[in-house]
Amino acid sequence: MKKLKKRRFIIILSLLVGGFILFSVYDFFNTQKKEEQNLAFMEESRELKKEYDIISFGFRPDKKTINVYVPLEEKSQSEIATSFERISRKYGMEDFEVKVKAIKKGDPYEY
């Protein structure tokens, strides 16, 4: 009877450890995939910075926003917003909101 309880305990413990290992591996690969998506998004967004007059841009995964700062003289703010929305959809960030804000150079801004 003691051997049966001991085996049952070892089997249950083995299943719990195996489940933890599987969860850890899944979480690692999921995090790695998100980081690769974020890097690809930033690379493609840098190309937009070359095309348009963009002071700065960044995204906040916790608030699900993409902030783009342009000078007051920039007339194509809607085109910039559309381009960032297209890129965000391409990399699986459909629920992110794009905010294009016109500021004077030298003004403080937040990401």
C-alpha positions in Angstrom: 0.0 0.0 0.0 2.8 2.4 0.8 4.5 1.6 -2.5 1.3 2.4 -4.4 1.0 5.8 -2.6 4.6 6.5 -3.3 4.2 5.6 -7.0 1.1 7.8 -7.3 2.9 10.7 -5.7 5.9 10.3 -8.1 3.6 10.1 -11.1 1.6 13.2 -10.1 4.8 15.1 -9.3 6.3 14.0 -12.7 3.2 15.3 -14.5 3.3 18.6 -12.7 7.0 19.1 -13.5 6.4 18.1 -17.2 3.5 20.5 -17.5 5.7 23.3 -16.0 8.5 22.6 -18.5 6.0 22.6 -21.4 4.5 25.9 -20.3 8.0 27.4 -19.9 9.0 26.4 -23.4 5.7 27.7 -24.9 6.1 31.0 -23.1 9.7 31.3 -24.2 8.8 30.8 -27.9 5.8 33.1 -27.7 7.9 35.9 -26.2 10.6 35.4 -28.8 7.9 35.6 -31.6 6.6 38.9 -30.1 10.0 40.3 -29.9 10.7 39.4 -33.6 7.4 41.0 -34.6 8.3 44.2 -32.7 11.7 44.4 -34.2 10.3 43.9 -37.7 7.7 46.6 -37.0 10.4 49.0 -35.9 12.5 48.3 -38.9 9.7 49.0 -41.4 8.7 52.1 -39.4 12.2 53.5 -39.6 11.7 53.5 -43.4 8.7 55.7 -43.0 10.8 58.1 -40.9 13.0 58.5 -44.0 10.0 59.2 -46.3 8.2 61.7 -44.0 9.3 64.4 -41.6 8.9 62.4 -38.4 10.5 63.7 -35.2 10.0 60.5 -33.2 7.8 57.4 -32.9 7.4 54.6 -30.5 4.8 52.1 -29.3 3.5 51.0 -25.9 2.4 47.4 -25.7 0.8 47.9 -22.3 -1.4 50.8 -23.5 -1.7 49.4 -27.1 -0.8 52.7 -28.7 1.6 53.8 -31.4 2.7 57.5 -30.8 4.1 59.4 -33.8 5.4 62.9 -33.4 5.7 65.2 -36.4 6.5 68.9 -36.8 3.7 71.4 -37.0 4.6 72.0 -40.7 3.9 68.4 -41.7 0.8 68.3 -43.9 0.5 64.5 -44.5 -0.5 63.4 -41.0 -3.3 61.3 -42.2 -1.0 59.5 -44.7 1.4 58.8 -41.8 -1.3 57.4 -39.6 -2.6 55.2 -42.4 0.9 53.9 -43.1 1.5 53.1 -39.5 -1.8 51.3 -39.2 -1.0 49.2 -42.3 2.4 48.2 -40.9 0.8 47.4 -37.5 -1.8 45.2 -39.1 0.9 43.5 -41.1 2.7 42.5 -37.9 -0.3 41.4 -35.9 -0.9 44.6 -33.9 -4.5 45.2 -35.2 -5.7 46.4 -31.8 -3.1 49.2 -31.5 -4.3 52.8 -31.9 -2.1 55.1 -33.9 -1.8 58.7 -32.6 -0.1 61.3 -34.7 0.7 64.5 -32.8 2.1 67.7 -34.2 4.7 69.3 -31.9 7.3 72.0 -32.1 10.9 70.7 -32.3 12.3 70.9 -28.8 9.0 70.2 -27.1 9.1 67.2 -24.7 7.2 64.1 -25.8 6.5 60.7 -24.4 6.4 57.3 -26.0 
